[in-house]
Amino acid sequence: MSNHYKKYSKIKDDGRVKIPLSQHEEVRRFYEGIRSQRATARHFNVSRKLIQLIINPDKYKNQLKERRDRKVHLKYYDKDVHKLAMRKYRAKKKELGIDRN
């Protein structure tokens, strides 16, 4: 199945990314200096959980595997909420000029 939507051209346009991959090493260095997840999270203006997953990438992979095994994505699926979310997502892509081919 082909993907008929273009990918975001810039990470800054993608609202789902709070800290780009290029900045993960900076987060790790900052954390090594102060050894506090909360202070690091405040400094980068993100959640402590995100800092925890950046610092421990294995923990992130294990968490994804556990979620997949528990099928959490099926537990909370609501067709109407998904429909509204997709409308919002498509509108943002259209606004950015990243629409269908």
ChimeraX attribute file (.defattr): number of C-alpha atoms within 10 A of each C-alpha:
attribute: neighborCount
match mode: 1-to-1
recipient: residues
	/A:1	3
	/A:2	4
	/A:3	7
	/A:4	9
	/A:5	12
	/A:6	12
	/A:7	12
	/A:8	13
	/A:9	10
	/A:10	7
	/A:11	14
	/A:12	12
	/A:13	12
	/A:14	14
	/A:15	9
	/A:16	8
	/A:17	10
	/A:18	14
	/A:19	17
	/A:20	10
	/A:21	11
	/A:22	8
	/A:23	10
	/A:24	14
	/A:25	12
	/A:26	11
	/A:27	19
	/A:28	17
	/A:29	12
	/A:30	17
	/A:31	19
	/A:32	13
	/A:33	9
	/A:34	10
	/A:35	12
	/A:36	13
	/A:37	20
	/A:38	15
	/A:39	15
	/A:40	22
	/A:41	18
	/A:42	12
	/A:43	11
	/A:44	14
	/A:45	11
	/A:46	14
	/A:47	14
	/A:48	17
	/A:49	12
	/A:50	15
	/A:51	23
	/A:52	18
	/A:53	14
	/A:54	19
	/A:55	19
	/A:56	12
	/A:57	11
	/A:58	11
	/A:59	13
	/A:60	15
	/A:61	11
	/A:62	11
	/A:63	13
	/A:64	12
	/A:65	12
	/A:66	12
	/A:67	11
	/A:68	12
	/A:69	9
	/A:70	11
	/A:71	11
	/A:72	11
	/A:73	9
	/A:74	9
	/A:75	8
	/A:76	8
	/A:77	10
	/A:78	9
	/A:79	9
	/A:80	9
	/A:81	9
	/A:82	11
	/A:83	11
	/A:84	11
	/A:85	12
	/A:86	12
	/A:87	11
	/A:88	12
	/A:89	13
	/A:90	16
	/A:91	14
	/A:92	16
	/A:93	19
	/A:94	12
	/A:95	10
	/A:96	12
	/A:97	11
	/A:98	16
	/A:99	15
	/A:100	11
	/A:101	6
